[in-house]
Amino acid sequence: MKKFEEMNLKEKIEAIEEVIKKDILPMLAFDGGMAEVLDVRENNGETHVYIRYGGACAACSSAGGATLFAIEETLRKRLDTDKIRVFPI
């Protein structure tokens, strides 16, 4: 598998969506929540992932803090990069 930084935008989106599907959605669903990727953009050498929370996450006070951190860290770890930022919309 290519390194994340070597992927084109389409490949990055596919890799991000795969991690969200396999690792993040089950974690959120455990507490009755969900998230969907709305957009992925490259910005100054970083990949910015824009998500929208749903279910219990939509009203949870942790969604902008601990949950967001967990999502970002899971993506960074699974894709072996520190060049990902996650933003809730």
C-alpha positions as CSV (number, residue, x, y, z in Angstrom):
1,M,0.0,0.0,0.0
2,K,1.2,3.5,-0.8
3,K,2.2,5.9,1.9
4,F,-0.7,8.3,2.6
5,E,1.4,11.4,1.6
6,E,2.1,9.7,-1.8
7,M,-1.6,9.1,-2.6
8,N,-3.6,11.3,-4.9
9,L,-6.8,12.9,-3.4
10,K,-9.1,10.2,-4.7
11,E,-6.9,7.5,-3.0
12,K,-6.8,9.5,0.2
13,I,-10.6,9.8,0.3
14,E,-11.0,6.1,-0.3
15,A,-8.4,5.3,2.5
16,I,-10.1,7.7,4.9
17,E,-13.6,6.3,4.2
18,E,-12.3,2.8,4.8
19,V,-10.9,3.7,8.2
20,I,-14.1,5.6,9.1
21,K,-16.2,2.5,8.1
22,K,-14.1,-0.1,9.8
23,D,-12.8,1.6,12.9
24,I,-14.6,4.8,13.7
25,L,-18.3,4.1,12.9
26,P,-18.4,1.0,15.2
27,M,-16.9,3.1,18.0
28,L,-19.5,5.8,17.6
29,A,-22.4,3.4,17.2
30,F,-21.5,1.8,20.5
31,D,-22.8,5.0,22.1
32,G,-25.7,5.5,19.6
33,G,-23.8,8.0,17.4
34,M,-22.5,8.3,13.9
35,A,-20.5,10.5,11.6
36,E,-20.3,11.0,7.9
37,V,-17.6,12.5,5.8
38,L,-18.9,15.6,4.0
39,D,-15.7,16.7,2.3
40,V,-11.9,16.1,2.1
41,R,-9.6,18.8,1.0
42,E,-5.8,19.3,0.8
43,N,-4.6,22.5,2.4
44,N,-0.9,23.5,2.9
45,G,0.4,19.9,3.0
46,E,-2.4,18.6,5.3
47,T,-5.5,16.7,4.5
48,H,-8.6,18.2,6.0
49,V,-11.5,15.9,6.7
50,Y,-14.9,17.6,7.3
51,I,-17.5,15.5,9.1
52,R,-21.0,15.8,10.3
53,Y,-22.1,14.0,13.5
54,G,-25.5,12.3,13.7
55,G,-27.4,10.3,16.3
56,A,-26.3,10.7,19.9
57,C,-23.1,12.5,18.7
58,A,-25.0,15.4,17.3
59,A,-26.0,16.6,20.8
60,C,-23.0,15.2,22.8
61,S,-20.7,17.7,24.5
62,S,-17.8,15.4,23.8
63,A,-18.3,15.6,20.0
64,G,-16.1,18.7,19.7
65,G,-13.4,17.5,22.1
66,A,-12.7,13.9,23.1
67,T,-14.6,12.3,20.2
68,L,-13.1,14.6,17.6
69,F,-9.6,13.8,19.0
70,A,-10.3,10.1,18.9
71,I,-11.4,10.3,15.3
72,E,-8.4,12.3,14.3
73,E,-6.0,10.1,16.2
74,T,-7.5,6.9,14.7
75,L,-7.2,8.2,11.2
76,R,-3.6,9.3,11.9
77,K,-2.6,6.0,13.4
78,R,-4.3,3.7,10.8
79,L,-3.0,5.8,7.8
80,D,0.4,6.3,9.4
81,T,0.5,10.1,9.0
82,D,0.3,13.2,11.2
83,K,-0.9,15.3,8.2
84,I,-4.7,14.8,8.8
85,R,-7.0,17.3,10.6
86,V,-10.7,16.6,11.3
87,F,-13.2,19.4,11.5
88,P,-16.9,19.0,12.5
89,I,-19.4,20.9,10.5
